[in-house]
Amino acid sequence: MNSGNFNRREWLKKGALSLGALAFMPSDIWSASVLEAQNNNSPFLFNSSGVFNEFTPPFLDKEEDLVILRANENPYGPPPKSAAAFQKEVFNGNRYSWKTLTNLKEKIATKEGINPDQILMGPGSSDLLEKVAMVLFQNGGNVVSADPSYMSLIVVAKSVGGKWKSYKLLEDSQHDLDAMEAGIDKDTKLVYICNPNNPTGSITDAKKLKDFCSRVSEKVPVFVDEAYIELSKKGIKDSMNSLVAEGKNVIVARTFSKIHGMAGLRIGYVIGKKETLDSISEITRGGMGITGPSIMAATTSLDDEAFLMSCKTKITEARNFTLSYLKENNFSYLPSETNFIIFEIPMDGKEFLKKIYSKKVAVRAFKFWDKNWCRVSIGTTEEMKKFTNAITEIFA
Ligand SMILES: Cc1ncc(COP(=O)(O)O)c(C=O)c1O
């Protein structure tokens, strides 16, 4: 990630968490990397040391008529009541939003069964994934995680001098918890588990994961990224939040970007042991990056059960429609408990992206386990029909 004389790692270490550094941090890893990879004509947007690679999408002059199924967004958000709350709060924009943030934290604390001082808020959970990585890995160490998995925390950990110890997912796409536990050594600063996992969409058995987190967190903190948990079959019943309530050194990350349909409003949080979160917020000041209107939108959405349920129902229907198509057309796919599906494509990923973008459908493509894969986010059923038509034309 170095460009010219610019050494990102040194720079991050020196200016570590200054506002300037944060402004340039990869909360936008994907889009910045897309431009860089496109400029360098690189086949891979992200080329990991493990098994996981992501293909660079083609450059498009305009995206207005594109069916966007590439960032696991919720096509039905934001909830109308939240949009109204957002608009109303704009008029309080001359004030900092500490009071409204405190109210939101109290509401979240009740929902998660913890105390408000066990919460850190951020403009999206990416912000918190990155801050945790910056603080924990500023003096090196390693992070244990699956491969393939979500890379935000790992990319930043590596940028500031940490090492990544990756463990291939099992055949059934669950985390290889035994191998991960055995991989913890004296330099391990964190275990990162994405559950359900991105980019595979698969979920690891909650009981096994709970036992693992409970045991392992006695040695090192375990970070469980639950960005998609509400969309899973059992929803937040499978969350690791009860371990936080029990006082374990487990950090659980949640976002308003997925089921709440507010990816562009930027709001997320982590819950964890107070001392662990204090060590992060001592340096990074949680919450300052969130706007008052987003706080009010999130506060409103937490009460909007009907909206959240209707999103889950519609997303599940569109996911089932897409899965049926893939099954009927003999594509191999991984089991998904999220708003995206990953399936094998019999074509080079870069070539595939060129073809599908030319049909005005944007998805992601990966290479792992020596296979090419397409990851498609679940949009409306109409959008999924456009996607399946494009796939039919490409592979006819
Ligand atoms: C697994 C996972 N974690 C975290 C995030 C970050 O979401 P946000 O920063 O929008 O809260 C994403 C976004 O796609 C994700 O897939």
Ligand as a Chemical Component Dictionary entry (heavy atoms), coordinates in Angstrom:
data_LIG
# 
_chem_comp.id                   LIG 
_chem_comp.type                 NON-POLYMER 
_chem_comp.pdbx_formal_charge   0 
_chem_comp.three_letter_code    LIG 
# 
loop_
_chem_comp_atom.comp_id 
_chem_comp_atom.atom_id 
_chem_comp_atom.alt_atom_id 
_chem_comp_atom.type_symbol 
_chem_comp_atom.charge 
_chem_comp_atom.model_Cartn_x 
_chem_comp_atom.model_Cartn_y 
_chem_comp_atom.model_Cartn_z 
_chem_comp_atom.pdbx_ordinal 
LIG C1 C1 C 0 -18.719 -8.068 8.095 1  
LIG C2 C2 C 0 -18.819 -6.599 8.022 2  
LIG N1 N1 N 0 -18.458 -5.876 9.077 3  
LIG C3 C3 C 0 -18.528 -4.552 9.079 4  
LIG C4 C4 C 0 -18.967 -3.866 7.966 5  
LIG C5 C5 C 0 -18.958 -2.389 8.014 6  
LIG O1 O1 O 0 -20.175 -1.827 7.963 7  
LIG P1 P1 P 0 -20.396 -0.308 8.343 8  
LIG O2 O2 O 0 -19.081 0.377  8.453 9  
LIG O3 O3 O 0 -21.217 0.246  7.243 10 
LIG O4 O4 O 0 -21.087 -0.331 9.660 11 
LIG C6 C6 C 0 -19.354 -4.569 6.824 12 
LIG C7 C7 C 0 -19.799 -3.876 5.628 13 
LIG O5 O5 O 0 -20.110 -4.405 4.596 14 
LIG C8 C8 C 0 -19.268 -5.981 6.855 15 
LIG O6 O6 O 0 -19.588 -6.728 5.806 16 
# 
loop_
_chem_comp_bond.comp_id 
_chem_comp_bond.atom_id_1 
_chem_comp_bond.atom_id_2 
_chem_comp_bond.value_order 
_chem_comp_bond.pdbx_ordinal 
LIG C1 C2 SING 1  
LIG C2 N1 SING 2  
LIG C2 C8 DOUB 3  
LIG N1 C3 DOUB 4  
LIG C3 C4 SING 5  
LIG C4 C5 SING 6  
LIG C4 C6 DOUB 7  
LIG C5 O1 SING 8  
LIG O1 P1 SING 9  
LIG P1 O2 DOUB 10 
LIG P1 O3 SING 11 
LIG P1 O4 SING 12 
LIG C6 C7 SING 13 
LIG C6 C8 SING 14 
LIG C7 O5 DOUB 15 
LIG C8 O6 SING 16 
# 
